[in-house]
Amino acid sequence: MEMKKCKECGKLFTPKNPRSQYCEDKHFRPCPTCGKLIEIKYLSDPTPRCQECRKLGLKINSSTKFVNNFVDTTDNLGELPVEYVERKYVGKSNFNFISGHIYLVKASENRPYGYIIKAIKDITDNEDIEDVEMPISSTSSFGYFFKQVS
């Protein structure tokens, strides 16, 4: 059978049947509420919330967003940076980002489930960094996790 490109990750794979669209590797997407990476078992379904957000009953809708158990009613929608910009990471220390540190970041890819935010420098520690990325589900997630430096 002819090789196909995985609809989720873009990796080439040999399908088991002609209708296969996804490779058999594990795939991860960010929780639409908190941004934590979760393994996706059924790739054709919408991204579910992580276990913690489901337990707490947290949801995102167009008027109210929940971040780390706090309600944020401000609207942070906007453009994602295509060039590197200084932003302070205010989320939990994960995805190789440290809470409170200032980074040079930009949106590097648009994926079916959201975006990838890439950093090249930790300005707080004044060091160049490699392979520091974080998936986000929307432009508003970028505004929650990466605040403008004042």
N, C-alpha and C positions, 0 to 999 in steps of 0.2 A: 504494500500500500504506500502511496505517496506521502512524504513528510508534510506536516501542517505546522502553522505557527499558533501557539497557544493564545487564545483570545484574552487571557488574564495577564500572563507574564511575558508573552512574546517569544518564549523559548520554542525552538523547533522540536517536534516530537513525531513519533510514528503512531497514528491512531489505531485503536483496536477495531473500530468500525468507521465507515465513511462519514457518519454524522458527528463524530467526536470533535469537540471544539477546544477542550482543555487538556493539558498534559497531566500526568499523574503526580507531579511534585506537590508539596504542600504550598498553599497560597495563603497570604495574610492580607488583611485590610484593616484600616483604622476603625475603631468603634466610632459611629457617627456622633456620639455624645461626648466622649472624653478624649478620643484620639488614640487610645491604647491599641496596639496591634493584636488582632485576634485571628486564629486560624479559621478559614472558611471551608466548610465541608461541601456545601452545595453552591457552586459558583454562579449558577444561573439565577439564584434567589438574591433579593436585596441584602445588603450587609446588616447582620443583626447587631444588637448592642452587646457589649461585653457582659460577663456575669455580674460584675459589681454594679454596673448601671441598671441592669435588669432587676437586681435585688433592691436597689434604692428607688426603682421606678422612675429613673431620670429619662427624660425625653427632650428632643429638640424640636421646636416648631418655628414658624417664621417670626413670632413676636417675642418669645422668651427662650433663652439659651441657658443650659446648665453647665457649669464648669467647676469640677472638683467640689461638688455638692453645694455650690453657691449659685444663686440665680443672677444672671447678668442680662439686664433688659436694654443695654445699650446696643446699638446697631453697628457692628464692626465690619459690615460688608464693604468691599473695596477691591482694588486691583492687587493682584499678587505681583511682587517685584520680579521683573525679568532680568534686571541687573542686580548685582550685590548691593545690599543696603545694611546699615547698622540697625539691629533690633535686639532688645533685651528679652531673653527667654524667661517666661514666668510660670510655665507649667511645672509638673513634677519632674525631678531629675530622672530622665529616661531617654531612650533613643539617642544616647550619647550626648545629649544636651544637659547642661547643669543649670538648675534654676537660679535666676539672678544674674547669670553671665550675659554679656553682650557679645553678639556674633555678627559676622558678615554673612548674610543669607540671601537666597533667591529661590524662586520656584523653578525647579529644573525639569520637571516632566508633568504632563497631564495624562493621567491614567483613567481607565473606565470608572474607578472608585474614588478618584480625587486627585491629589497632587503630591509631589515629593518636594520637600523643602531641603535644600542643601546648604551647608555651611562650609566656608573655607578658612575662617580665622576666628579664634576665640580672643576677642579684644580685651576682655577682663584679664586673662592670663598672658596676653600679648604673645600668642603662639599660633603658627599656621597649623591647620588640622586637615586630615584627609578622611574621606568616607564617613562624614557625619551627616546623616540624612534622617528625615522624619516624614512619614506619610501624614497627610491631613485630608479631611474629607471635603472641605469647602473653603472658600475665601474667608468666611467668618471665623473658621478655626484658626487661620493664620493670625487674625487680629486678636484672638484670645491668648494664644501662646507666645506671640512675638509682639511686644509693645514697642512703640517708638521711643527712642532715647531722647530725654528732655534736657 
